[in-house]
Amino acid sequence: MQNDTFTLGGKEFSSRFILGSGKYSLDLIKAAVENAGAEIITLAVRRTNTKATENILDYIPDHVTLLPNTSGARDAKEAVRIARMAREIGCGDFVKIEIMKDSKYLLPDNAETIKATQILAEEGFVVLPYMYPDLNVARELQNAGAAAVMPLASPIGSNKGLATKEFIQILIDEIDLPIIVDAGIGKPSQACEAMEMGAAAIMSNTAIATAKDIPAMAGAFKSAIEAGRAAYLAGLGRVLERGASASDPLTGFLRD
């Protein structure tokens, strides 16, 4: 797996772990880079405010790609404005579109996300839209110029795992873009399972940020993601619909 990379916006990445930094802490960023090998880290544009006591940009290593998100946007117009602002202050051309009108469940507004994706892709952004897994929406995002799609596994911050597993698998099977599983992954085993399904990468924040030992959990996620990817490439064994199949031939018993 030495050359097993994936590409976003013409840039090649070897790590398939992306850190969401919503629960920002220096320990979290340090662990994600050093223990999990993260090469992409998200950030909310408001965290780059130079008047703040801490600027997250000061703590992200130069070799790590910044993925500013449009957290707080309630429609496409607001998301586009935030993305443009992020590029102006030096965060680059990558952007994660997050548009949520609902403050209780934080579910993405797929329709507004498609609108923002098209506008920003036409302006040269590398657009990674966060979306509720829906095949028709994913196809529209692809047609709008998305560089990848980021379906939620379960509600943001819930750590409930792959609640939308069947729908994510449809996207993996049908969409010719990297599928980055985002939101709700709570355990390394869940990240492994998503990678076994054929996901291109995993984004996580809460599972690591709320762990008792952040560096150890970051390392566990790295190992799980790598194991899941290796299993996917190896080709998982068949699953029987019913009955059993002996591992050894049922001949040659002592009585025969």
N, C-alpha and C positions, 0 to 999 in steps of 0.2 A: 504493500500500500504506500510505498515511498512517493510515487508520483500521482497519487489519487487526490487530485485537486478539483475545485469547481470554480467557475468564473462568474463574476458579476460586473457588469459595466466595463468589460474588457480587462478587469483586474483579477488575477488568479489568487486563490486562497487555499491553503493546505489545512487549516483548522476549520472544522465544521461546527464549532461552538461559537455562538454570538452572545455577548453579554448585554442584557438590558439593564441600564443603570438607574432605573427609577428609584430604587431604594439605595441611593448613592451613599457609598462610604469608601474611604481610601483603602481599607482592608479588602473590600469587595473587588475593586479594580485591580489591586495588586495580586490577589489570589486568582482572578480570572485570567490575567496575563501570564503569571508565572506558573500556576498550577494547572490551569485548564487550557493554556495556550491560545486564548482568544486573540483573533486578529481583527475583529470588528466589535466596536462598542457603541451602543446607542447613547444619545444624550438629548435631553430636552433643551431647546434653545435658551430658555430662561436661565439655565445653569451656567451659561457662558457670560452672564452679566459681569462686567469687570468691576462693578461697584460692590459685588457680593463679597462676603468674608472669605469664601473659597470658590475658586473657579475650577470646575472639573477638567478643563482643558490643560491645566497645569500638571495634572497627574496621569494623563493618558500618554503612554510612550509614543514617539514619533512614528514607529513602524506600524502602529495600529490604525486601521481605517475608522474614521468617524462616521457614524450613521445618525445624524440628527433626526429627531422625530417631530411630528406636528402635534404632539400631545397638547390638549386643550382646544384644538380646532373643532368647531361644531358644524362646519360645512366646507365645501371645496374652496370657497373664496378665502376663508381664514387659513386653511392648510397651505394654499399656494403662497400666501403672504409670509407665513412662518418659514416655508422652505426657501423663499427668496432671501429672507433675512439671514437665515443660516449660512447661505452661500456668501452673502455680503460680508459677514464677520469672519470668514475664513474656514468654514467647516467643510468645504468641498462640495462636490456634486451629488453625493449619495444622500438620499432622503427616505425615511420611512414614513409613509402616510398613515396617520391615525386620525380618524374622524369619528367622534362619538357624541351623539346628542343625549344619550341615556346615561345618567350619572349613577344609577343603581347597579346595573349589570355590566356597564362599560362595553356594550356590544358595538362593533363597528357599523357605520352607515355605509353599506356597500355601494349604493347609488352615487352618493357624493364622492366616495373614494374613486370610483371610475372617472368622474369628471376631473378631479384633481390630478389623477395619474396622467390623463391625456394632455392636460395643460403643461404639466411639469416635464413630461417626456419630450414634448415638442420644444421645450426650452433647454434641452440637453441634460436634464437631471437623470441620474440612475435611480429609478423609482422602485421602492419595495413597499407595496401596499399591504397593510394589515387588514384582513378580511374575514368575514364569516364564511366557512367553506361551502361554496355553492359553485357547481360546475359552470353554469351559464355566466355567473359573475366573473369567475376566473378566466373564461374565454374572452370576455369583454376587456378585462384588465390586460390580458396578453395583446389583444388588438390595439389597446390604447398605448402600448409601449412599455409596460412594466418589465423590469429586469428579472423579477422573481415574484412569487406571491407568498404571503405569510398568513396562512390560515390559523385561527385559534384552535387550540386543543381543548380548552375549557376556559371559563371566565378568568380574566386577568387577575393574578395574585391569589387564585384559589388553591393552587397546588393539587387539583383534582385529577390531573392526568388527561388521558386521551378520550375525553367524552365524545368527541366528534370523529373518532377513528375511521369509521366507514366512509365518511364524506371526504376526509383527507386522502384516503386511499384512492378514491375516484379521481381526485385532482392529480395525484402522483401518476396514475395510469393514463390520464387523458391530456394533461397539459404539458407542453414542451417548454417548460421553464423550470428553474430550480424551485422546489417547494420547501420553504423554510417553516418548520412548525414553531409556532409562537404562542405564548400565553398559556398558563395552566399546567405546564410540565412541572411536577412536584418531586419526582424521584429520578435518580440515574436510570433505574430499570425502565421507566416510562420513556426517557430519552432514547434508550437502547431500542425499545420496541418501535418507536417512530422511525429510527434509522433502519431497522430491519425491514420496514415497509417500503423503503426507498426514498425517504426524505433526503434532501440535499444537505440540510443543516438544522440545528436546533437553537432556538433563542430562549434563554432563561434568565431570570433575575431573582424572583422571590424565593425559589427553592434553595438557592445558594445564600442569598442575603439573610435569610431567617434560620439557617442551619446553626447548630451549636458550634461547629468548627468549620468556618468558612473556607480556609485553604484545603482542608481534607475533602469537603464536599465538592469544591471546584475540581479537584483531582479525580474524584469519583465520577463526575460528569464527563470529564475528558475520556476516561477509560471506557465508560458505558457507550459514549457516542462512537468511539473507535471500534468497539466490539460489535455494535449494531451495524456499522458500515461494513465491517469485514464479513459479517454473516450475510448481509444482503448481497455482497459481491460473490460470496461463495455459493449462493443459491440455497435457500432454505429447503429442508426436506419436505416431502409431501405430507398432507394431513388426511387421514382416513375419515370418511363421513360416518362410518359405523363399523363395529367389529374390531378385530385386532389382527395384527400381522406379526408372526414370530420373527425375532431377530435372527435366530438360528433355525436351520431346517428341522421339521418335526419328524425326522427319520433317524434311524440308528439308535433307538432306545435299547436298554439292556435286554428287554424282553423280546426284541425283534430277532 
